[in-house]
Every structure is written in structure tokens, then in C-alpha cells.
Amino acid sequence: MPVYEIPVIKLSVVKDSNFHSKTKKINTPIDAAKVIQDYLRGADREHFITLALDTKNRIVNIHTVSIGTLNSSLVHPREVFKSAIITNAASIIIAHNHPSGECYPSAEDLEITRRLIDAGSLLGIPVLDSIIVSDDSYLVNQRRKPCGFYKTKLTGRRI
């Protein structure tokens, strides 16, 4: 009978860099939007990120899930929840930027948000919000209704 070698692995988190923010705890969707907007400011391609939060809604980490093109990024639930699982996050906020400056959600944005909310429910890691940012505006879901986005626009000033 043949004997097969099966790898035994260890998972670990390697800190890539630090991001300096004035906000550590997320009390409102606007707190999250400001952190995300500062993090993604000036990006020329679409970035899909997660904010992993602990049980007190303090930011555990920011993870860039995908860097796409000018108007799209490829996202799969497996990659979205990976950092949250490894770092024992209690919940996540998902976000991406629209380099065009328009924060209106596309049909794809709404569909991936629905899929990720469902995946988070299954994993026990709730998606608290889905946020779209540009350099001067942002849109937060606020989970009032499934994928019902609400817009706050602060054109012309930095938030």
C-alpha cells in the first residue's frame, strides 16, 4: 500500500504596513466611511477592502481583498472573509472605491453585497455595512433594508 506525504501547515498573519487613522472605534457608518475614504484617497483603480472589527467595533485590521481596473474589481467571498477568520474578527465592513467619483452602486455592487451578507451570516461573521467611497463623497448601506443604499455627499470638502 502506498504512503502519501500530506503537508501539515500553520497559518499566520504578517503585518504588511501601518495606516494611521484618527479613528480606532467605529461608532457610526460615517466613522467607517471616513477611515475608508482616507485609506483609499487618490487610488486610480477600484480597490475592494474589508475593515475587520472586534466585539467592541474597534478596527482589528484593514485588508485589501482585490485591486481591479478603473471600474471593476473581482471579489469572491472566500477572499473577503479570509483575514476576518484568521484574525478572529467579530464582524466586517466591506467597502470599495469608485475612482470616477460617482458613488452610485452598480447592479454588480448590489449583488456582491447580498452574497457577502449571506456568506457572513453562514460564517457567523456579520457584514455590518457596505460602503462605496470616492475622494469627495461616500455611500453607506446602513443595513436598514437589504442592500438599500443611502447617500451622503460632501462635494468640495475633505471629510
C-alpha positions, -999 to +999 in steps of 0.1 A: +000+000+000+015+034-010+022+060+017+014+096+007+031+127+021+005+153+033+017+188+042+010+200+078+006+238+078+005+267+102-015+298+095-001+332+105-007+368+098+020+390+085+016+427+090+021+444+057+023+481+069+005+505+091-022+530+083-025+560+106-061+570+114-078+593+138-105+567+143-100+533+160-135+525+170-164+525+146-195+541+162-214+550+130-213+542+093-199+577+088-169+568+110-162+538+088-167+558+056-141+584+067-115+558+076-121+540+043-121+573+023-087+583+039-073+549+032-083+548-005-079+585-013-062+590-046-065+554-058-067+553-096-082+518-097-110+501-079-099+486-046-122+463-026-113+462+011-126+449+045-124+465+079-123+437+104-138+446+138-136+432+173-166+428+196-164+464+206-163+476+169-126+485+171-107+481+139-086+449+140-072+453+105-077+467+070-074+441+043-072+448+006-091+419-010-088+430-046-073+457-068-092+459-101-094+482-131-108+517-134-144+505-129-144+469-116-127+445-092-131+408-088-144+397-054-151+362-040-165+355-005-135+332+002-110+360-001-133+386+016-136+366+049-101+351+050-085+379+070-115+381+094-113+344+101-076+343+106-076+374+129-107+363+149-127+393+139-163+395+152-176+413+122-166+431+090-174+462+070-169+458+032-160+487+010-147+497-023-139+529-042-152+544-074-123+563-090-148+580-113-161+600-083-197+587-087-207+566-057-239+551-071-240+513-068-240+492-099-261+460-102-229+441-095-223+461-064-257+452-051-254+415-060-220+410-043-232+428-012-262+404-010-238+374-015-214+386+012-242+394+037-254+358+032-219+344+035-212+364+066-244+350+082-234+315+074-199+320+089-211+339+120-191+370+109-218+396+101-213+422+074-222+454+093-221+477+063-212+481+027-196+514+018-187+530-016-163+559-015-147+584-038-123+612-029-151+636-021-182+615-013-194+582+001-224+560+002-233+538+032-258+509+033-265+511+070-284+477+068-318+495+071-331+472+044-313+446+022-289+464+000-308+497+004-280+523+000-283+558+014-261+586+000-243+614+018-224+637-005-199+662+007-187+676-026-159+700-025-146+694+010-125+667+026-141+647+053 
